[in-house]
Structure formats: structure tokens, C-alpha cells
Amino acid sequence: MKRTGVFVCWCGSNIAGAVDVDQVVAAIKDYPGVAHAEHYVYMCSEPGQKLIRDAIRDKKLDSVVIASCSPTLHETTFRGLCRSTGLNPYQCEMANIREQCSWVHKDNKEEATLKAIRIVKTIVEKVNQNESLEPIKTPVTRRAMVIGGGIAGIQASLDIANAGYEVILVERSPSIGGHMIQLSETFPTLDCSQCILTPKMVEVARHPKIKLMAYSEIQEISGYVGNFKVKIKQKPRYIDCIKCTGCGICTEKCPVKVSSEFNEGLANRKAIYIPFPQAIPNYPVIDRQNCLYFKTGKCKVCEKFCSANAIKFDDKDKIVEEEVGAVVVATGYDIYPIEKIGEYGAGKYKDVINGLQFERLLSASGPTAGEVKRLSDGKVPKRVVFISCVGSRDPEHHLAYCSKICCMYMTKHAMLYKHKVHDGEAIIFYIDTRAGGKGYEEFVSRAQENDKIVYIRGKVSKVFKNSNDKLVVWGADTLIGKQVEVECDMVVLSMAMVPSERTKELLGKLKIGSDPYGFVSEVHPKMRPVESVSAGFFIAGASQAPKDVPETVAQASAAASKVTDLFAFAELAHEPIVASVDEEICSGCGICIPLCPYKAREIEIKDGKRIAKVQEILCEGCGNCVSGCPANASQQHNLTTRQLLKMVKAGVKK
């Protein structure tokens, strides 16, 4: 039998406040296999780790149980400690007596202590059956892929490339830039978003380490951290970019006009178009759905006037295969569809618009050259009402979360409106103001004091038109406890941020998780905020949750640093706690194959017999195959059926 040491952590008062640590040590020190037991106030501290290190050496321990917090926090810490003493790190286990005991039983110390003792006994039984494992080694492809070409994807790509590694930047739109390039100015400094972003876009296009694949989508990804194989579909532009001179005559002569996505439907574009003047790459693309030639077989006006012979109507989809070692997901956000907010007249009244549409009205490159005009009649609105939390924090629309940036961009909109329409009146309906960034509170104060923005604390119930053809906003001022009715010329809705279109489909291809709202899930919100639960996938920007520009850029750089950390090693060590197959009893039924979410299992023929085989480097030890195997032939290293049964017996025995 092994000589096991048990070390009980107080975790300050987190554990010791609800669990009698002296009683736990007294109950466990004579348990079969336990050669040493003691407690200390902070086991993760340097003195605590020295205590464990000395005990391993002096007591000649074969295995260690740390009774403390969740393994998610400190399992790596304690396993590294064991490795430094020469003890195999997989002979170290953690008994979670904080999250699973003291925190949930803080009002019953006696019961909490008894439960803690049982938890520790189960882990002692487990570690007594543990194998000494070695990490599975795999080489690293030092090349990254970034999905999404907004500010998050651009920043992550530049940081990785500037560290000396190749990057493939994949963007599904014809140009990089994302939503930031649509903005007029950015809070709290009111500097031009294009002035900030355009140089970075140009740097991406010119960087020798970055391969830009715009107008492309991920079709398939396989492999594992350090060794991913990706199939990317390049959609046809129907333009020969080598021949194209960018003269613009094709766009000028095209007879078809359709709604412009970049201008949020406030202006038109042609069927052959460049999304916006600063687009990267700066080449046209033909909109196949609206092109007369593709719809009717006639027209070809663009081809007729193109002196460079750059039009390629026979262009096809291309599948490009790439190998990368890490993936950064920076798919950004969309805004909640305005037509779902019927109570505010959205979709019914032309002068009820969303925040991005108002950005385009404010922008010098927008459809009105920066003049604020009503969509219904082109007149300058003299009173504009801004409504916050439209969709956000609203269980009726299944979006209980805060979109975080709305308070600030709504204040910015009101301020910029006043700068353009000096005799205008800006009124903001808000639930509460969340200005949680550097200079943000001062920005809001400036809007109130200098620009005389009127803030009404209350929820709007309805927007409608009266007999004078004026928009009327019905709401409540909760500070004075009265109903409020405001006539205005325009209403701007601060719509909720939601995950970008097709994010759910993409996450399915990448096999990474999402939260209930569809944003990408991180491993740990505080300790590992830019890492996905699937190794090798990192998160940047609003794909994870609503964020402003500074936070997005910071997280993109953090994700890039994680990628460069990964690429610092020629080989990666994969966790060896993976599934195995007992070939003697495996029937080759194949039930386990579709159960594996990581595609780590396959059937092979060995000596004429069908056998399930595990590709260990792909296995993440989820246990699906173990639970589904009817012959009990599939087992997981250090979590076998025998171990589980012993743990259950120890846990239920009084």
C-alpha cells in the first residue's frame, strides 16, 4: 500500500470558518494508507508548499492529497511541487472541501466537518489506485489562425505577427474593420475611429507575417492543440485582384442599387461595390444575389467598361487547407434586431433607429456627410430621445445580461448630436448609468454639465405617434415617481449586443462551448479569461461578452500573448488522463465512436478482430466513452471503475 500524505488547508477562514480542520486531521491520520496528516493556514503559500515538500522527503511519501479548494485553481501548483521533489505529479490529488463543502455548509460546522472527512477519504482511496503517468508529447506548428477581422482580430494578429510568428486572419466580410470602422467617434476621448483603426488595417495588409483571407469562412477544423488542420472556403469576388486597378468605373456604371450593409440600410450601394472607402483589401466584390447577370443572364455592364479585364464571372469557391497550432476566436458581435422591439415603434416609424444607424448619421463618411437628419423627411431633428437597455437586462427578450457599452455610447451620441445641432435638445432615458472605465464617469459629467444633456431615470414603456405626427415617448421618472410623456422628432434605441451571426455554427465546427446567450465560454472568468475550454482555442473581444474598444484591445493582446507562450516550446505536453481500451474484452461494437465529442476514437482491425482505438493526443478525458461502453472495456487512466467504486464506498461508510 502507498504511503499517502494528507494536507488540509484552512484557506484563511474560507474552510476553517466552517470546517474543524483539527478534527479532519485526527479522523484521517489513521486511515488505511495515510502515513502523514497535518493542516496549515494557506497550503498554496510558500511556507505551506515547503511544509509539503519537507513531508514528502522526510516521511518518504508515495502520494499526496491536498484538501483545499477546487483543482481548477491550484492543481497545477501542487502537481508542480510534487514534480520538483521527484514524486510523479499524477500521484497528487486535490480534495475539494471549499466549494463542495465549507462554502455550501457554512452554517453547520458539525455536518460540514463530517462531509469534509468523507471527501478526503474518497480522494485517499482514489490516489491509492493512481498510476504514475507521463504527459503525452506532441510537436507544435508555430503558426496561428485568427477568426474575425474586427479590432480584436486585427490587434491579436498584429501582436502575434510582431512576435515573429505567421498568422492567417480569416474574415467572412469583403473587408476587415468590423463594427469599429462604422463608428463616428469613440468615447471618452471623442477621437475618430477611422483615424485609429485604418492604420492598423493597412499594417495588417502589408505585414509580411500575416496572410489576410477576407471574404472567407471556416469550413472544417480537425486536429488538436499545436496541430490543427483547417479548411477555409474563399468565396468568389468575381474580380481578378491582380488585374484590378481600383479605378471604380465598374461601380459607377452598375445599374443595380441595393441597401448598404456598411451604412446600416440608410444608403444604397451597387451590386458591384467596395464596402467603404478605407476597405482592406481595397478591391470590389460582386454581390451575386443582386447582380443582374447572375439573376437573368444579362447585363455585364461592369465587364464592358472594365479596361483592365478584371471581371471574372466564372470565378468559383476555393477550398484552402492550412495547418496551425493555435486559434484565436474574435468573431465580434451583432446588435439585437430592432424589429423585435415593437413596443418602441421599431420598424414602424422611420425615425426610430438603432445606435449603429445613428453612428452613420454622425459620421463624415456617412450617408448625410455627418449632418443629423430625419429619415422620414430629411429635416434636422430638434429634440432627440435616447433610450437605454433596449433588449439588455430584459428577461422578456431573454437577454438578462448588461450590454455594458450602451450607457457610454448613448452619452456620446447625445453629446455629438448637441455639437452638430446647437439648438437641439437631447434627452436620455436610463435605468441606471454604468460608467466603469478610465475617464468614463467624467465623460458622463461633462455631457450633463457642459452639453446640458437631460437624463431621466426611468424605463420607457411605449413609443408612438400622436395626431401632430410627432413621436411620443411614454415612460416613468422613478426619481420623482411620476409618469413622463415626451414629444420628439427622433428616437435612438441603444440595442443589446448579441453574439455575431453564425457564431453558433462556427463554435460547433470548432467544438468549443458557449454560455446560455451564445457568447464563447472561457475556462475561468478571473484566472483564465482568454482561454477556451478546448485547448488551443483562445478568445478575444466581444465574442466572449459585450466589451468596449479599450477592453477589446486589451483582451486581444492577452489572447495573443497566450498564443506566443504556446509557441515558445517545440513540443507540447498533453494531459495523460485519457481513456484507454482493454483489447481483451472490447467487442468492437463501435458505440463509443459517435459518443466522443473530440473524434478521438476509431475502429481498427487487429489480428482479424475489430478493436476500438484511442488517439490519445485528441482525447480530453471527458468519460463519454467509458459511460457508454456496454462491455466495460473503456476505462480512464486514474479514474477507473474500480477507483470509483472504492471512492463511493469510502464516501457512504459512516
C-alpha positions in Angstrom: 0.0 0.0 0.0 1.2 3.5 -0.8 2.3 6.0 1.9 0.0 8.9 1.4 0.3 12.4 2.9 -2.8 14.4 3.6 -2.5 18.2 3.9 -5.6 20.1 5.0 -5.7 23.8 4.1 -7.6 26.4 6.2 -7.8 28.8 3.2 -7.9 31.5 5.8 -11.5 31.4 7.1 -12.9 30.1 3.8 -12.5 26.5 5.0 -11.5 26.8 8.7 -14.5 29.0 9.4 -16.9 26.2 8.6 -14.8 23.0 9.0 -13.0 21.9 12.1 -9.6 21.2 10.5 -8.2 19.6 13.7 -11.0 17.1 13.6 -10.4 16.3 9.9 -6.7 15.6 10.5 -7.5 13.5 13.6 -10.0 11.4 11.6 -7.8 10.9 8.6 -4.3 10.3 10.2 -5.1 6.6 11.0 -7.0 5.9 7.7 -5.5 2.9 5.8 -2.7 4.1 3.6 -2.3 7.5 5.3 1.3 7.9 6.6 1.1 11.6 7.5 -1.6 14.3 8.0 -1.5 17.9 9.1 -3.1 21.3 8.5 -1.9 24.8 7.7 -3.5 28.2 7.2 -2.5 28.6 3.5 -1.2 25.5 1.8 -0.6 27.3 -1.6 1.7 29.8 0.1 5.5 29.3 0.1 5.6 28.2 3.7 2.7 25.8 3.0 4.4 24.4 0.0 7.7 23.9 1.9 5.7 22.0 4.6 4.5 19.6 1.9 7.9 19.4 0.2 9.6 18.5 3.5 7.0 15.9 4.4 7.4 14.1 1.1 11.1 13.8 1.7 11.1 13.1 5.4 8.1 10.8 5.5 9.0 9.1 2.2 5.5 9.7 0.8 4.4 7.9 -2.4 1.3 10.1 -2.9 -0.2 13.3 -1.7 -3.8 14.6 -1.1 -4.3 18.3 -0.7 -7.6 19.0 1.0 -8.4 22.6 0.0 -10.1 24.4 -2.9 -11.1 23.4 -6.4 -8.5 21.7 -8.6 -9.2 24.3 -11.2 -7.3 26.8 -9.1 -4.3 25.0 -7.7 -4.0 21.5 -9.1 -1.2 22.7 -11.4 0.6 24.4 -8.5 0.6 21.3 -6.3 1.5 18.9 -9.1 4.4 21.1 -10.0 5.5 21.0 -6.4 5.4 17.2 -6.3 7.4 17.0 -9.6 10.1 19.2 -8.0 10.6 16.6 -5.3 10.8 13.7 -7.7 7.3 12.5 -7.0 5.2 11.7 -10.1 2.7 14.7 -10.3 -0.2 12.3 -11.0 0.3 10.9 -7.5 -1.1 14.2 -6.3 -4.8 14.7 -6.0 -7.0 17.5 -4.5 -10.0 17.0 -2.2 -12.3 20.0 -2.7 -13.5 20.8 0.8 -14.1 24.5 0.0 -16.5 24.9 -2.9 -18.1 21.5 -2.3 -18.2 21.7 1.5 -17.4 24.8 3.5 -19.0 27.3 1.2 -22.3 25.4 1.0 -22.4 24.3 4.6 -21.1 27.4 6.4 -24.0 27.4 8.9 -23.5 23.9 10.1 -19.9 23.3 11.2 -20.5 19.8 12.6 -22.1 18.5 9.3 -19.5 20.3 7.2 -16.7 18.7 9.1 -18.1 15.2 8.7 -18.6 15.8 5.0 -15.0 17.1 4.7 -13.7 13.9 6.3 -15.7 11.8 3.8 -14.5 13.8 0.8 -10.9 13.4 1.9 -11.3 9.7 2.4 -12.7 9.3 -1.1 -9.6 11.1 -2.6 -7.3 9.0 -0.5 -8.9 5.8 -2.0 -8.5 7.3 -5.4 -4.8 8.3 -5.1 -4.0 4.8 -3.7 -5.0 3.4 -7.1 -3.4 6.1 -9.2 -0.9 5.2 -11.9 2.3 7.2 -12.3 1.6 8.8 -15.7 3.7 10.9 -18.1 2.5 13.7 -20.3 1.8 12.9 -24.0 4.2 14.9 -26.1 3.3 16.4 -29.5 5.2 18.9 -31.8 3.8 22.4 -32.3 3.0 24.1 -35.6 4.1 27.7 -34.8 1.5 29.3 -36.9 -1.8 30.9 -35.7 -5.2 31.5 -37.1 -7.3 34.4 -36.1 -11.1 34.2 -36.9 -12.7 37.6 -37.3 -11.2 40.9 -38.7 -12.6 43.5 -36.3 -10.4 45.4 -33.9 -10.0 42.3 -31.7 -8.8 40.1 -34.6 -6.7 42.9 -36.0 -4.9 43.6 -32.7 -4.4 39.8 -32.0 -3.0 39.2 -35.5 -0.6 42.2 -35.3 0.7 41.1 -31.8 1.3 37.5 -32.8 2.9 38.6 -36.1 5.1 41.2 -34.4 6.4 38.4 -32.1 7.7 36.7 -35.3 5.0 34.1 -35.9 2.9 33.6 -39.1 -0.8 34.4 -38.8 -3.8 33.6 -41.0 -6.5 36.2 -40.5 -9.9 34.9 -41.7 -12.8 37.4 -42.2 -16.1 36.5 -43.7 -16.9 40.0 -45.0 -15.2 41.5 -48.0 -13.1 43.8 -45.8 -11.7 43.8 -42.3 -12.6 46.5 -39.8 -15.7 45.1 -38.1 -18.1 47.4 -36.4 -15.5 49.8 -35.2 -14.9 51.2 -38.7 -18.6 52.2 -38.8 -18.3 54.4 -35.8 -18.0 58.2 -36.0 -16.0 58.9 -32.8 -15.1 56.9 -29.8 -15.6 57.6 -26.1 -14.3 59.0 -23.8 -11.8 61.0 -25.9 -14.1 61.6 -29.0 -11.3 60.7 -31.4 -12.1 59.5 -34.9 -12.5 55.7 -35.0 -11.3 55.5 -38.7 -8.1 57.5 -37.7 -7.3 54.9 -35.1 -8.3 51.8 -37.0 -7.3 52.5 -40.6 -3.5 52.5 -39.9 -3.9 49.1 -38.2 -5.9 47.7 -41.1 -3.2 48.9 -43.6 -0.5 47.3 -41.3 -2.3 44.0 -41.4 -2.4 44.1 -45.2 1.3 44.9 -45.5 2.7 42.7 -42.7 4.9 40.0 -44.1 3.9 37.5 -41.4 0.1 38.0 -41.9 -1.9 36.2 -44.6 -5.2 38.0 -44.9 -8.1 35.9 -46.2 -11.1 38.3 -46.4 -14.4 37.1 -47.8 -13.7 33.7 -46.4 -15.2 31.3 -43.9 -14.1 28.3 -41.8 -15.5 25.2 -43.4 -13.9 22.5 -41.2 -11.3 22.1 -38.5 -9.7 18.9 -37.2 -6.7 18.0 -35.0 -5.7 19.2 -31.6 -3.7 21.9 -29.8 -0.5 22.6 -31.6 -1.6 20.7 -34.7 -4.9 21.9 -36.2 -5.8 21.3 -39.8 -8.2 23.9 -41.2 -10.3 24.0 -44.4 -11.1 27.6 -45.3 -13.7 28.5 -48.0 -12.7 31.5 -50.1 -15.8 33.0 -51.6 -15.5 34.3 -55.1 -15.2 38.1 -55.5 -15.7 37.7 -59.3 -12.8 40.1 -59.6 -9.2 39.4 -60.6 -7.5 41.4 -57.9 -4.1 41.2 -59.7 -5.5 43.0 -62.8 -7.9 45.4 -60.9 -6.6 48.9 -60.9 -9.2 50.3 -58.5 -10.5 52.9 -60.9 -14.1 52.4 -59.8 -15.7 52.6 -63.2 -17.4 49.2 -62.7 -19.2 50.5 -59.6 -20.1 53.8 -61.3 -21.7 52.1 -64.3 -23.5 49.3 -62.5 -27.3 49.9 -62.8 -28.3 47.9 -59.7 -28.8 49.6 -56.3 -29.3 47.7 -53.1 -29.2 48.6 -49.4 -25.8 49.2 -47.9 -24.8 47.0 -45.0 -22.0 49.3 -44.0 -24.4 52.3 -43.7 -26.9 50.1 -41.9 -29.6 50.4 -44.6 -29.5 54.3 -44.6 -28.0 54.5 -48.1 -27.6 52.3 -51.2 -24.6 50.6 -52.8 -24.2 49.0 -56.2 -24.3 45.2 -57.0 -20.5 45.5 -57.6 -19.0 47.6 -54.8 -16.2 48.3 -52.3 -17.9 48.3 -48.8 -16.3 51.6 -47.7 -13.5 53.9 -48.9 -10.9 52.6 -46.5 -11.7 48.9 -47.1 -8.9 46.4 -46.8 -8.5 44.7 -49.2 -9.5 47.6 -51.4 -11.0 45.6 -54.3 -14.6 45.4 -55.4 -16.8 42.4 -55.0 -19.8 41.4 -57.0 -23.0 40.7 -54.9 -24.2 37.5 -56.7 -27.6 37.6 -55.1 -28.4 41.1 -56.6 -26.2 41.1 -59.8 -28.4 41.2 -62.9 -26.1 38.9 -64.8 -26.4 36.2 -62.2 -30.2 36.7 -61.8 -31.1 37.0 -65.5 -28.1 36.1 -67.6 -28.0 39.6 -69.0 -26.2 42.9 -68.3 -22.4 42.5 -67.9 -22.1 46.3 -67.9 -19.2 46.2 -65.5 -17.3 43.8 -67.7 -17.9 46.0 -70.7 -16.4 49.1 -69.1 -13.5 47.4 -67.3 -10.4 48.3 -69.3 -8.2 46.0 -67.2 -10.4 42.9 -68.0 -10.6 42.2 -64.3 -14.2 40.9 -64.1 -14.4 37.1 -63.7 -17.9 35.9 -63.8 -16.7 32.3 -63.9 -14.9 32.7 -60.5 -15.6 29.8 -58.1 -15.3 28.9 -54.4 -11.9 27.8 -53.4 -11.0 25.5 -50.5 -7.7 26.3 -48.9 -6.1 23.9 -46.4 -3.9 25.3 -43.7 -2.1 23.9 -40.7 -1.9 26.0 -37.5 -1.0 25.4 -33.9 -3.5 27.8 -32.2 -6.8 29.6 -33.0 -8.0 33.0 -31.7 -11.8 33.4 -31.9 -12.6 37.1 -32.4 -16.0 36.9 -34.1 -17.3 40.1 -32.6 -20.9 41.0 -32.1 -24.2 42.0 -33.7 -26.9 44.1 -32.3 -30.3 42.7 -31.2 -32.7 43.0 -34.2 -34.6 46.3 -33.9 -37.7 44.8 -35.4 -38.1 42.7 -32.3 -38.8 45.8 -30.2 -42.3 46.5 -31.5 -43.4 48.5 -28.4 -40.9 51.2 -29.3 -42.2 51.6 -32.9 -39.1 50.0 -34.3 -39.7 49.0 -38.0 -42.9 51.0 -38.0 -41.6 54.6 -37.7 -38.7 55.6 -39.9 -37.4 58.0 -37.2 -37.0 55.2 -34.7 -33.4 54.0 -35.3 -30.7 52.0 -33.6 -27.4 53.2 -32.3 -25.3 52.0 -35.3 -27.6 53.8 -37.7 -27.2 57.0 -35.6 -23.4 56.4 -35.8 -23.6 56.5 -39.6 -25.7 59.7 -39.5 -23.0 61.3 -37.3 -20.1 60.1 -39.4 -18.5 62.4 -42.0 -18.3 59.4 -44.4 -22.0 58.5 -43.7 -25.0 58.9 -46.0 -25.6 62.5 -44.8 -22.0 63.6 -44.6 -22.3 64.0 -40.8 -25.4 66.0 -40.7 -28.1 64.7 -38.4 -31.3 64.4 -40.4 -34.6 62.6 -40.0 -35.0 59.6 -42.3 -38.7 60.4 -42.9 -38.3 63.9 -44.3 -34.6 64.9 -44.2 -35.2 67.6 -41.7 -32.9 68.3 -38.7 -34.4 66.9 -35.5 -34.7 69.5 -32.8 -35.4 67.0 -30.0 -33.9 63.5 -29.9 -34.7 60.9 -27.2 -32.2 58.2 -26.5 -33.5 55.0 -24.8 -31.1 52.7 -22.9 -31.1 49.0 -22.2 -33.3 48.1 -25.2 -33.2 44.3 -25.1 -30.4 44.3 -22.5 -31.3 43.4 -18.9 -34.7 42.4 -20.2 -36.0 38.9 -19.4 -38.9 39.4 -21.8 -36.3 39.3 -24.6 -34.3 36.5 -22.9 -31.3 38.9 -22.6 -30.8 39.3 -18.8 -27.2 40.5 -19.1 -26.0 44.1 -19.4 -24.5 45.1 -22.7 -22.0 47.2 -20.9 -21.2 49.9 -23.5 -24.7 51.3 -24.1 -24.6 53.9 -21.3 -21.4 55.3 -22.7 -22.2 55.3 -26.4 -25.7 56.7 -25.7 -24.0 59.6 -23.8 -21.5 60.0 -26.7 -24.4 60.1 -29.2 -26.3 62.8 -27.2 -23.1 64.8 -26.9 -22.2 64.6 -30.6 -25.8 65.5 -31.5 -25.5 68.7 -29.4 -22.2 69.5 -31.1 -23.9 69.4 -34.5 -27.3 70.8 -33.6 -26.6 73.5 -31.1 -30.2 74.5 -30.6 -31.3 70.9 -30.3 -32.4 69.1 -27.1 -31.1 65.6 -26.2 -32.9 63.5 -23.6 -31.7 60.2 -22.3 -34.0 57.7 -20.6 -31.8 55.4 -18.5 -32.3 52.6 -15.8 -29.0 53.5 -14.2 -25.7 54.7 -15.6 -22.8 52.3 -15.7 -19.6 54.2 -16.5 -16.9 51.8 -15.4 -13.8 52.8 -17.3 -11.0 55.3 -17.1 -12.4 58.8 -17.7 -15.9 57.4 -18.2 -17.6 59.0 -15.2 -16.0 62.3 -16.1 -17.3 61.9 -19.6 -20.9 61.5 -18.4 -20.5 64.5 -16.1 -19.2 66.6 -19.0 -22.3 65.7 -21.0 -24.6 66.8 -18.2 -22.8 69.9 -17.2 -21.3 71.3 -20.4 -23.7 69.9 -23.1 -26.8 70.1 -20.9 -28.0 66.6 -21.7 -31.2 65.8 -19.9 -31.1 62.5 -18.0 -34.4 60.9 -17.0 -34.1 57.9 -14.7 -36.8 55.5 -15.8 -38.0 52.8 -18.1 -39.8 53.6 -21.4 -43.0 51.6 -21.9 -44.1 52.8 -25.3 -43.2 54.9 -28.4 -46.0 56.0 -30.7 -47.1 58.9 -33.0 -49.7 61.5 -32.0 -52.2 63.4 -34.1 -49.5 66.0 -34.8 -47.3 63.3 -36.4 -44.8 63.7 -33.6 -43.1 60.7 -31.9 -44.2 60.4 -28.3 -42.2 58.6 -25.7 -44.1 57.3 -22.7 -42.0 56.5 -19.6 -41.6 56.9 -15.9 -39.3 59.1 -13.9 -38.5 57.0 -10.9 -36.7 59.7 -9.1 -39.9 61.8 -8.8 -42.3 58.9 -9.1 -44.3 60.3 -12.0 -45.3 59.3 -15.5 -43.4 61.2 -18.3 -44.6 62.0 -21.8 -42.1 63.5 -24.2 -42.7 64.6 -27.8 -39.7 64.4 -30.0 -38.5 64.3 -33.6 -36.3 61.2 -33.4 -35.8 58.2 -31.1 -32.5 56.3 -30.9 -32.5 52.9 -29.3 -29.4 51.5 -27.5 -29.8 47.9 -28.7 -28.4 45.0 -26.8 -25.1 43.4 -28.0 -25.6 39.8 -29.1 -23.1 37.2 -30.5 -22.4 37.7 -34.2 -24.3 35.9 -36.9 -23.2 32.3 -37.5 -21.2 32.2 -34.2 -23.2 29.2 -33.0 -22.5 27.3 -36.3 -18.8 28.2 -36.0 -18.5 27.1 -32.4 -19.9 23.8 -33.4 -17.2 23.4 -36.0 -14.5 24.4 -33.5 -16.0 22.2 -30.8 -15.8 25.0 -28.1 -18.6 25.9 -25.7 -20.8 28.9 -25.3 -22.8 30.4 -22.5 -26.6 30.5 -22.5 -26.7 33.6 -24.6 -24.3 32.2 -27.3 -21.1 34.1 -26.3 -17.9 31.9 -26.2 -17.2 30.4 -22.8 -13.9 30.9 -21.1 -12.2 28.4 -18.7 -12.4 30.6 -15.7 -13.7 34.2 -15.7 -10.9 35.5 -13.4 -7.9 33.2 -13.7 -8.1 32.2 -17.4 -10.4 34.7 -19.1 -9.0 34.4 -22.6 -8.7 30.6 -22.9 -11.5 28.4 -24.2 -12.4 25.1 -22.5 -10.8 23.4 -25.5 -7.0 23.6 -25.6 -5.5 25.7 -28.3 -8.5 28.0 -28.7 -8.3 31.5 -27.3 -10.9 34.2 -27.1 -10.7 37.9 -27.9 -13.2 40.8 -27.7 -17.0 40.8 -27.9 -17.1 37.1 -29.0 -16.8 36.4 -25.2 -19.1 39.1 -23.8 -20.0 42.8 -24.5 -16.9 45.0 -24.4 -15.8 48.5 -25.3 -12.8 49.2 -27.5 -10.1 49.5 -24.8 -11.2 46.3 -23.1 -11.4 44.5 -26.5 -7.9 45.6 -27.5 -6.5 44.6 -24.1 -8.1 41.1 -24.3 -6.9 40.7 -27.9 -3.3 41.4 -26.8 -3.8 39.0 -23.9 -5.0 36.2 -26.2 -2.0 36.9 -28.5 0.4 36.6 -25.5 -1.2 33.2 -24.7 -0.5 32.1 -28.3 3.1 33.2 -28.2 3.5 31.4 -24.9 2.3 28.3 -26.6 4.7 28.7 -29.5 7.7 29.2 -27.1 8.0 25.4 -26.9 9.0 23.0 -29.7 6.8 20.3 -28.1 3.6 20.5 -26.1 2.7 18.2 -23.2 -0.9 16.8 -23.3 -2.6 15.7 -20.1 -2.2 11.8 -19.9 -5.5 11.4 -18.0 -7.2 10.0 -21.1 -9.3 6.9 -22.0 -7.9 3.5 -22.7 -9.3 0.3 -24.2 -9.0 -3.2 -22.8 -8.5 -5.1 -26.0 -9.2 -8.5 -24.4 -12.9 -7.6 -23.7 -13.6 -5.0 -26.4 -16.2 -6.3 -28.8 -15.6 -3.7 -31.5 -19.3 -2.7 -31.4 -18.4 0.9 -32.2 -20.9 2.5 -29.7 -18.0 4.7 -28.3 -17.2 6.2 -31.7 -20.1 8.7 -32.1 -20.1 9.3 -28.3 -16.6 11.0 -28.4 -17.1 14.8 -29.0 -13.3 15.1 -29.8 -13.3 12.4 -32.6 -10.5 10.7 -30.6 -11.8 7.2 -31.2 -11.8 4.9 -34.3 -12.2 1.2 -35.1 -9.2 -0.7 -36.3 -8.8 -4.3 -37.3 -6.2 -6.1 -35.2 -5.5 -9.8 -35.9 -8.8 -10.0 -37.7 -10.7 -8.6 -34.8 -12.5 -5.2 -34.6 -11.0 -3.1 -31.8 -11.7 0.4 -30.6 -8.6 2.6 -30.6 -8.0 5.8 -28.7 -6.0 8.6 -30.3 -4.6 9.8 -27.0 -3.5 13.2 -28.3 -7.1 14.1 -29.2 -8.7 12.6 -26.0 -9.7 15.2 -23.4 -10.8 12.6 -20.8 -14.5 13.6 -20.8 -15.6 10.0 -20.0 -18.4 9.7 -22.5 -16.9 6.5 -24.0 -16.5 5.0 -20.5 -20.1 5.5 -19.6 -21.3 4.3 -23.0 -19.2 1.1 -23.3 -21.5 -1.9 -22.7 -18.6 -4.3 -22.1 -16.8 -2.0 -19.6 -13.7 -2.2 -21.9 -13.2 1.5 -21.9 -11.5 3.0 -18.8 -9.9 6.3 -18.0 -6.5 6.5 -16.5 -6.6 7.3 -12.8 -10.4 7.3 -12.8 -11.2 3.6 -13.4 -14.4 1.8 -12.4 -12.5 0.2 -9.6 -11.4 3.5 -8.2 -14.9 5.0 -8.4 -16.4 2.1 -6.5 -13.8 2.4 -3.8 -14.4 6.1 -3.6 -18.2 5.6 -3.3 -17.7 3.0 -0.5 -15.4 5.4 1.4 -17.9 8.2 0.9 -21.0 6.4 2.2 -19.3 4.5 5.0 -20.0 6.0 8.4 
